[in-house]
Amino acid sequence: MIRAAITTLSLALATALLPALAPAPAEAQQKANRLFGSHPDGSRQKPSSIGFYSKGCAAGLVELPETGPTWQAMRLSRNRNWGHPETIAFIERLSAGVRKFGWPGLYIGDISQPRGGPMTSGHSSHQIGLDIDIWMNKPKSLGLSRNARENISAISVRSNDQRSVNGNWTGAHAAMLELAARDPAVDRIFVTPPVKIFLCERAKRRDKKWLQKIRPLYGHHYHFHVRLKCPRGSRECVTQQPTVDELSKGGDGCDETLQWWVTDYLNPPKVKAGTPKKAAPRKKHPRDFTMADLPRSCVGVLNSD
């Protein structure tokens, strides 16, 4: 009888803990972006980034105040101004630091949803509270109304032919990116390729190691995308591989491969007629993720107070 009672108790405890360990069958097949996109607030949990930047969630995220002494959060209707406490601290540091370059502060774009997770529109990443989009605009005002923040446009620093920076680019942009890259919390920064080329051509010969964090990627001409390292205490956070040091082979990333972005990427070499094309396997987009695709801890984040 005692053994039977213990067995019954064990099963009861297992059943009680099951929702925290894995999603229920019905919940497992629900679209994760709809579930995470519907939460207006962060979870009352210890801050933790869970999973990978494009496949995860986050507990205990903090809301970036809509307006601070050196920043304004943009597009407030999206409710994507939530980040890990270390992310908020980084924004405070960088936005204060740019004042020495003549900027009053920064316009901050998307960070994460209140509990992270896949988004209902837009980004594939920004899921674990460690990604930040920072507009290329020099703020004309840090007192914009909510309505103004919905309608103001970010500016592009890339030429129309996508091969160089344009007249919107300034020395302050270059100094700001260097300041961000030198921050020890930063893992990498995504920029439009012409920006990386510009920085490589004009950086001082000595001490260029910070440039390895500046990574060329299409689409980042209206903003630059800062990605922070996994914070201490976030044991389920997945570090991005390869590292920027590996990608740069220990250097600064200013090698011949950088020119590919303004040559073959824009004008792909013609393939000989009759050459068979290999169909790349279709990857599941984060907007199609179900709860079963995410780390199990994300169920607890979703269901937490």
C-alpha positions, -999 to 999 in steps of 0.1 A, spaced: 0 0 0 28 24 9 45 17 -24 13 22 -43 7 55 -25 42 67 -34 36 57 -70 3 76 -71 19 107 -55 48 106 -80 24 105 -109 4 133 -94 35 154 -91 46 146 -126 12 156 -140 13 189 -120 48 197 -134 40 187 -169 28 221 -182 61 237 -171 81 211 -189 63 207 -222 33 222 -240 0 203 -238 -8 186 -271 -33 213 -282 -10 241 -272 20 226 -289 4 231 -323 -7 267 -318 12 294 -336 38 307 -312 38 343 -326 1 347 -319 5 335 -283 36 357 -276 22 386 -296 -9 388 -275 9 394 -241 9 431 -231 34 427 -203 66 408 -193 65 378 -170 72 381 -133 103 359 -134 140 362 -130 154 378 -162 166 352 -186 171 349 -224 160 315 -235 170 298 -268 185 314 -299 180 350 -312 156 337 -339 142 307 -319 134 314 -283 117 337 -258 126 356 -227 116 358 -190 115 389 -169 120 414 -196 120 451 -187 102 478 -206 124 506 -220 108 538 -209 91 555 -238 113 586 -233 145 589 -214 171 617 -210 190 605 -242 165 583 -261 130 579 -274 114 545 -282 97 546 -316 66 529 -331 51 524 -296 20 508 -310 41 477 -317 49 472 -280 83 460 -288 104 481 -265 111 453 -240 145 439 -233 167 420 -209 179 444 -181 214 443 -197 199 454 -230 182 484 -213 215 493 -196 233 491 -229 208 515 -245 213 539 -217 251 538 -221 252 542 -258 226 569 -260 244 589 -234 278 583 -251 267 596 -285 263 631 -270 300 636 -274 296 633 -311 270 661 -312 239 639 -311 213 645 -283 206 608 -281 191 580 -301 158 569 -316 153 532 -306 134 509 -329 123 473 -321 139 454 -293 115 425 -283 79 418 -274 71 417 -236 79 380 -234 101 377 -265 92 349 -289 84 350 -326 67 382 -338 34 385 -357 52 406 -384 87 416 -394 118 402 -377 129 366 -376 152 374 -347 145 398 -317 131 369 -298 152 368 -266 155 404 -256 190 409 -268 185 425 -303 181 463 -307 174 483 -339 188 518 -337 177 543 -362 203 562 -384 185 595 -378 202 622 -357 172 631 -334 158 665 -340 138 662 -309 135 639 -279 101 652 -271 81 636 -300 45 627 -293 32 592 -297 16 601 -330 48 616 -343 67 585 -334 43 564 -355 47 586 -386 83 598 -387 105 579 -411 140 565 -405 166 577 -430 188 556 -453 226 560 -453 230 539 -485 231 550 -521 204 540 -545 228 517 -564 236 500 -530 274 503 -535 283 532 -512 271 554 -484 251 585 -493 250 621 -482 231 612 -450 262 594 -437 283 614 -413 314 610 -391 292 608 -361 276 576 -375 311 560 -378 321 571 -343 288 558 -329 293 524 -344 328 522 -331 316 531 -296 289 504 -298 313 478 -311 338 485 -283 312 478 -257 320 444 -241 283 434 -239 280 435 -278 284 403 -298 280 418 -332 264 447 -352 246 443 -385 250 471 -410 244 477 -447 276 465 -465 286 499 -478 289 511 -442 313 483 -434 334 491 -465 335 527 -456 347 519 -421 373 496 -433 387 521 -458 390 549 -432 397 531 -400 431 537 -384 457 510 -392 462 502 -356 436 488 -333 410 478 -359 399 446 -340 366 462 -331 357 461 -368 352 424 -366 320 430 -347 306 451 -376 289 425 -399 276 434 -434 241 423 -441 215 435 -466 185 455 -454 203 474 -426 205 509 -442 178 526 -422 190 513 -389 219 493 -374 211 461 -355 230 455 -322 231 420 -309 242 415 -274 260 384 -259 242 359 -238 240 375 -203 253 358 -172 226 337 -155 208 329 -188 218 293 -189 195 284 -217 207 312 -240 224 299 -272 255 318 -283 257 326 -320 282 306 -340 305 311 -358 319 338 -335 329 372 -351 365 363 -345 361 330 -364 342 348 -392 371 373 -395 398 347 -391 411 367 -361 412 399 -381 388 428 -388 367 414 -416 381 440 -441 393 414 -466 384 406 -502 352 388 -492 337 421 -482 336 433 -518 312 404 -527 284 424 -512 288 452 -538 298 430 -567 285 394 -571 257 399 -546 242 427 -566 252 412 -600 252 374 -596 275 357 -622 255 341 -650 250 304 -647 258 284 -679 227 271 -697 219 235 -688 235 237 -654 212 219 -629 200 239 -600 199 225 -566 168 233 -548 176 245 -513 155 229 -486 128 254 -473 134 265 -438 105 270 -415 100 307 -409 97 318 -372 62 331 -380 53 295 -386 68 282 -354 45 264 -330 51 261 -293 66 227 -300 94 243 -320 106 266 -291 126 256 -260 103 239 -234 109 267 -209 90 291 -232 58 274 -221 65 285 -185 73 321 -197 40 322 -217 19 309 -188 36 329 -160 19 359 -143 
